[in-house]
């Protein structure tokens, strides 16, 4: 009986909060919807634009070849800043209660960063069966061929215990 009474009190308190704060709830719902849709659009754009042999290549191509040095340096700084922002957004989207493709947005951020071991991390992440299936479904929807991966990156991360 006490449990039922406590649950009814909690329901009443929640309904009271909803009635007293409709604007805040609408803003929260709008932010959640925007983060989810924005994250999905970002993921789709990157996966569709990615060359099918991106994960097979050993090295990145030169960044903005033939451009003046100041332009290459400025663009590289901007690209890295965008990568840091994408990683931060992905971490936020990975939090409980925040909808969105957090892990994939983190991957996109890492792809933009100039850090050692980046390609190995990308291969391992996109080589997992679930991520490959998701990436290939998105690419197929837009008429793009599936991503090619090296044979060793097809296995999933090691199991624990």
Secondary structure, DSSP 8 states (H G I E B T S, - for coil): -HHHHHHHHHHHHHHHHHHH-HHHHHHHHHHHHHHHHHHHHHHHHHHHHS-TTTTT-SS---TTTTS-HHHHHHHHHHHHHHHHHHHHHHHHHTSTT--S-HHHHHHHHHHHS--TTHHHHHHHHHTSHHHHHHHHHHHHHTT-------GGGSS------
